[in-house]
Amino acid sequence: MGNLLSHLYGEKYLAIGFTYNTGFYSAYGPEEKYKVHPSYVGTYEYYFSKCQVKNFILDLRSIKASTIIDHPAGFRTIGSKPQETSQFAEITLKDHFDVIVYLENSVHTKQLK
């Protein structure tokens, strides 16, 4: 979807990625919530978790060169279904996003009644 929107809107399109280090998430499945797999060395979430600030917005467009950001690493990718095997895929962050929102802890959504 992001690729389609990027082609449609060009420079007006801003790709924002959201990620987190710990907590729970919601997905279509038998459970109300699913536990986040721990980040590990080699994932962006691991490096982000080592920052002094625990929740932040990172504008990747303003970073000229970075050993971590400019190279492929694991990035949490959870879709609509539970990800029990692996919640990380190797990507180069700048190739997919303009801005990253990082939260130290995720709280699953709750269905409104």
Secondary structure as UniProt FT lines:
FT   HELIX           2..9
FT   HELIX           10..12
FT   STRAND          16..25
FT   STRAND          34..35
FT   TURN            41..42
FT   HELIX           44..49
FT   STRAND          56..59
FT   HELIX           60..62
FT   TURN            67..70
FT   STRAND          73..76
FT   STRAND          88..91
FT   HELIX           93..96
FT   STRAND          99..106
//
